[in-house]
Amino acid sequence: MGYNELYDLTPRTFNNKLIGFNSYQERIMQDNWEQTRLIIHSTLSPHIKKRISPKEVLPFPWDDKRKRKPKIASREHI
C-alpha cells in the first residue's frame, strides 16, 4: 500500500484492510502447518502398526473450532 493510499483511507476502511490482511496471513500459516502435518504423517505411517489420522499425529487448535450458534435472547430475558 502506498503512502497516499494509506492516508486516503478512513479509519473503518483501514481496520477492514487490517482484519483482511491478518486473516490472510493466518490462513497461509495454517496451510503451511497442514502441509507439515501431512509430511509427518506420511513419514511415520510406514513405521506404525496402528493406523492413525493426521489429526492424531499433530493436533492443532483450529481443528476443534466449530461454528457456534449465536445466543438468541429469550422473551423472558428481553
N, CA and C atoms as a LAMMPS dump frame, in Angstrom:
ITEM: TIMESTEP
0
ITEM: NUMBER OF ATOMS
234
ITEM: BOX BOUNDS ff ff ff
-5.0000000000000000e+02 5.0000000000000000e+02
-5.0000000000000000e+02 5.0000000000000000e+02
-5.0000000000000000e+02 5.0000000000000000e+02
ITEM: ATOMS id mol type element x y z
1 1 1 N 0.853 -1.161 0
2 1 2 C 0 0 0
3 1 3 C 0.907 1.235 0
4 2 1 N 0.612 2.121 -0.867
5 2 2 C 1.411 3.327 -0.981
6 2 3 C 1.075 4.347 0.096
7 3 1 N 1.952 5.337 0.198
8 3 2 C 1.805 6.397 1.201
9 3 3 C 0.499 7.155 1.011
10 4 1 N 0.206 7.564 -0.228
11 4 2 C -1.015 8.33 -0.494
12 4 3 C -2.263 7.484 -0.265
13 5 1 N -2.194 6.225 -0.668
14 5 2 C -3.342 5.338 -0.466
15 5 3 C -3.623 5.131 1.018
16 6 1 N -2.56 5.015 1.819
17 6 2 C -2.719 4.824 3.257
18 6 3 C -3.419 6.019 3.897
19 7 1 N -2.999 7.214 3.543
20 7 2 C -3.581 8.396 4.176
21 7 3 C -4.922 8.797 3.587
22 8 1 N -5.334 8.182 2.478
23 8 2 C -6.661 8.422 1.928
24 8 3 C -7.721 7.52 2.564
25 9 1 N -7.298 6.535 3.345
26 9 2 C -8.238 5.605 3.964
27 9 3 C -8.922 6.229 5.174
28 10 1 N -10.178 5.846 5.355
29 10 2 C -10.866 6.217 6.587
30 10 3 C -10.472 5.194 7.649
31 11 1 N -10.679 5.501 8.926
32 11 2 C -10.341 4.522 9.963
33 11 3 C -11.057 3.184 9.774
34 12 1 N -12.304 3.228 9.314
35 12 2 C -13.038 1.974 9.126
36 12 3 C -12.455 1.145 7.99
37 13 1 N -12.13 1.765 6.854
38 13 2 C -11.568 1.003 5.742
39 13 3 C -10.167 0.499 6.09
40 14 1 N -9.41 1.29 6.862
41 14 2 C -8.095 0.818 7.296
42 14 3 C -8.241 -0.409 8.193
43 15 1 N -9.196 -0.366 9.105
44 15 2 C -9.437 -1.501 10
45 15 3 C -9.873 -2.728 9.199
46 16 1 N -10.745 -2.54 8.195
47 16 2 C -11.181 -3.66 7.357
48 16 3 C -10.001 -4.269 6.601
49 17 1 N -9.123 -3.432 6.061
50 17 2 C -7.943 -3.941 5.36
51 17 3 C -7.02 -4.682 6.319
52 18 1 N -6.875 -4.165 7.525
53 18 2 C -6.022 -4.803 8.52
54 18 3 C -6.573 -6.17 8.934
55 19 1 N -7.869 -6.254 9.161
56 19 2 C -8.502 -7.521 9.516
57 19 3 C -8.355 -8.525 8.378
58 20 1 N -8.572 -8.079 7.145
59 20 2 C -8.425 -8.963 5.988
60 20 3 C -6.995 -9.453 5.823
61 21 1 N -6.035 -8.568 6.018
62 21 2 C -4.626 -8.951 5.897
63 21 3 C -4.244 -9.952 6.974
64 22 1 N -4.707 -9.728 8.203
65 22 2 C -4.402 -10.657 9.293
66 22 3 C -5.016 -12.028 9.055
67 23 1 N -6.252 -12.077 8.566
68 23 2 C -6.876 -13.379 8.302
69 23 3 C -6.191 -14.079 7.137
70 24 1 N -5.719 -13.321 6.15
71 24 2 C -4.975 -13.905 5.031
72 24 3 C -3.667 -14.512 5.528
73 25 1 N -2.934 -13.802 6.367
74 25 2 C -1.679 -14.31 6.909
75 25 3 C -1.91 -15.544 7.78
76 26 1 N -2.984 -15.538 8.559
77 26 2 C -3.306 -16.686 9.408
78 26 3 C -3.632 -17.914 8.556
79 27 1 N -4.36 -17.712 7.461
80 27 2 C -4.703 -18.818 6.576
81 27 3 C -3.454 -19.41 5.921
82 28 1 N -2.517 -18.572 5.518
83 28 2 C -1.263 -19.045 4.935
84 28 3 C -0.493 -19.871 5.965
85 29 1 N -0.437 -19.379 7.201
86 29 2 C 0.262 -20.102 8.254
87 29 3 C -0.394 -21.458 8.513
88 30 1 N -1.717 -21.5 8.554
89 30 2 C -2.424 -22.764 8.773
90 30 3 C -2.179 -23.739 7.627
91 31 1 N -2.154 -23.25 6.394
92 31 2 C -1.874 -24.127 5.254
93 31 3 C -0.473 -24.722 5.349
94 32 1 N 0.493 -23.905 5.76
95 32 2 C 1.858 -24.412 5.916
96 32 3 C 1.933 -25.486 6.995
97 33 1 N 1.229 -25.282 8.098
98 33 2 C 1.233 -26.278 9.165
99 33 3 C 0.494 -27.545 8.743
100 34 1 N -0.556 -27.402 7.934
101 34 2 C -1.262 -28.579 7.427
102 34 3 C -0.33 -29.404 6.537
103 35 1 N 0.472 -28.745 5.717
104 35 2 C 1.438 -29.458 4.886
105 35 3 C 2.457 -30.183 5.751
106 36 1 N 2.907 -29.516 6.804
107 36 2 C 3.864 -30.133 7.718
108 36 3 C 3.26 -31.364 8.379
109 37 1 N 2.007 -31.262 8.782
110 37 2 C 1.333 -32.389 9.421
111 37 3 C 1.234 -33.583 8.463
112 38 1 N 0.909 -33.326 7.198
113 38 2 C 0.813 -34.415 6.232
114 38 3 C 2.173 -35.05 5.951
115 39 1 N 3.222 -34.254 5.929
116 39 2 C 4.569 -34.796 5.737
117 39 3 C 4.947 -35.686 6.916
118 40 1 N 4.666 -35.222 8.128
119 40 2 C 4.973 -36.019 9.32
120 40 3 C 4.169 -37.319 9.31
121 41 1 N 2.893 -37.236 8.979
122 41 2 C 2.045 -38.43 8.936
123 41 3 C 2.553 -39.416 7.888
124 42 1 N 2.921 -38.922 6.72
125 42 2 C 3.431 -39.805 5.662
126 42 3 C 4.748 -40.448 6.054
127 43 1 N 5.546 -39.733 6.804
128 43 2 C 6.829 -40.272 7.237
129 43 3 C 6.651 -41.328 8.329
130 44 1 N 5.707 -41.108 9.23
131 44 2 C 5.512 -42.019 10.352
132 44 3 C 4.662 -43.248 10.022
133 45 1 N 3.741 -43.125 9.103
134 45 2 C 2.764 -44.197 8.875
135 45 3 C 3.374 -45.548 8.506
136 46 1 N 4.463 -45.655 7.745
137 46 2 C 5.007 -46.995 7.489
138 46 3 C 5.606 -47.661 8.728
139 47 1 N 5.936 -46.881 9.736
140 47 2 C 6.608 -47.407 10.92
141 47 3 C 5.679 -47.648 12.103
142 48 1 N 4.402 -47.387 11.918
143 48 2 C 3.428 -47.542 12.997
144 48 3 C 2.477 -48.67 12.622
145 49 1 N 2.235 -49.588 13.561
146 49 2 C 1.345 -50.725 13.294
147 49 3 C -0.113 -50.273 13.238
148 50 1 N -0.488 -49.412 14.162
149 50 2 C -1.87 -48.945 14.24
150 50 3 C -2.069 -47.77 13.275
151 51 1 N -3.183 -47.772 12.583
152 51 2 C -3.474 -46.659 11.682
153 51 3 C -3.927 -45.45 12.488
154 52 1 N -3.35 -44.32 12.186
155 52 2 C -3.742 -43.07 12.845
156 52 3 C -3.979 -42.014 11.785
157 53 1 N -4.808 -41.062 12.125
158 53 2 C -5.103 -39.988 11.19
159 53 3 C -4.084 -38.864 11.374
160 54 1 N -3.936 -38.007 10.381
161 54 2 C -3.009 -36.878 10.519
162 54 3 C -3.362 -35.967 11.697
163 55 1 N -4.645 -35.86 12.019
164 55 2 C -5.046 -35.014 13.139
165 55 3 C -4.625 -35.605 14.48
166 56 1 N -4.462 -36.92 14.535
167 56 2 C -3.984 -37.554 15.761
168 56 3 C -2.475 -37.402 15.908
169 57 1 N -1.769 -37.328 14.793
170 57 2 C -0.311 -37.187 14.838
171 57 3 C 0.083 -35.809 15.366
172 58 1 N -0.541 -34.785 14.829
173 58 2 C -0.195 -33.415 15.209
174 58 3 C -1.471 -32.585 15.297
175 59 1 N -2.112 -32.561 16.46
176 59 2 C -3.354 -31.786 16.591
177 59 3 C -3.065 -30.285 16.667
178 60 1 N -3.955 -29.508 16.09
179 60 2 C -3.844 -28.049 16.104
180 60 3 C -5.066 -27.445 16.784
181 61 1 N -4.93 -26.241 17.302
182 61 2 C -6.082 -25.604 17.956
183 61 3 C -7.247 -25.346 17.007
184 62 1 N -6.973 -25.116 15.743
185 62 2 C -8.059 -24.812 14.812
186 62 3 C -8.79 -26.058 14.328
187 63 1 N -8.34 -27.246 14.706
188 63 2 C -9.052 -28.465 14.349
189 63 3 C -10.389 -28.557 15.067
190 64 1 N -10.471 -28.056 16.275
191 64 2 C -11.68 -28.184 17.08
192 64 3 C -12.602 -26.978 16.986
193 65 1 N -12.244 -26.034 16.142
194 65 2 C -13.116 -24.865 16.016
195 65 3 C -14.396 -25.28 15.315
196 66 1 N -15.457 -25.13 16.02
197 66 2 C -16.768 -25.415 15.445
198 66 3 C -17.553 -24.119 15.429
199 67 1 N -18.397 -24 14.454
200 67 2 C -19.216 -22.791 14.399
201 67 3 C -20.236 -22.847 15.52
202 68 1 N -20.156 -21.873 16.367
203 68 2 C -21.089 -21.823 17.492
204 68 3 C -22.334 -21.056 17.088
205 69 1 N -23.44 -21.521 17.61
206 69 2 C -24.689 -20.831 17.319
207 69 3 C -24.723 -19.528 18.116
208 70 1 N -25.169 -18.46 17.49
209 70 2 C -25.262 -17.21 18.244
210 70 3 C -26.335 -17.316 19.315
211 71 1 N -26.062 -16.666 20.427
212 71 2 C -27.027 -16.7 21.523
213 71 3 C -28.201 -15.788 21.172
214 72 1 N -29.375 -16.368 21.187
215 72 2 C -30.593 -15.612 20.909
216 72 3 C -31.309 -15.407 22.226
217 73 1 N -31.61 -14.17 22.515
218 73 2 C -32.251 -13.847 23.776
219 73 3 C -33.707 -14.342 23.764
220 74 1 N -34.102 -14.912 24.891
221 74 2 C -35.478 -15.37 25.008
222 74 3 C -36.391 -14.193 25.353
223 75 1 N -37.683 -14.424 25.261
224 75 2 C -38.627 -13.347 25.589
225 75 3 C -38.522 -12.944 27.058
226 76 1 N -38.261 -13.925 27.931
227 76 2 C -38.14 -13.61 29.353
228 76 3 C -36.893 -12.751 29.601
229 77 1 N -35.836 -13.06 28.877
230 77 2 C -34.58 -12.314 29.072
231 77 3 C -34.71 -10.876 28.594
232 78 1 N -35.447 -10.695 27.481
233 78 2 C -35.629 -9.347 26.93
234 78 3 C -36.468 -8.531 27.892
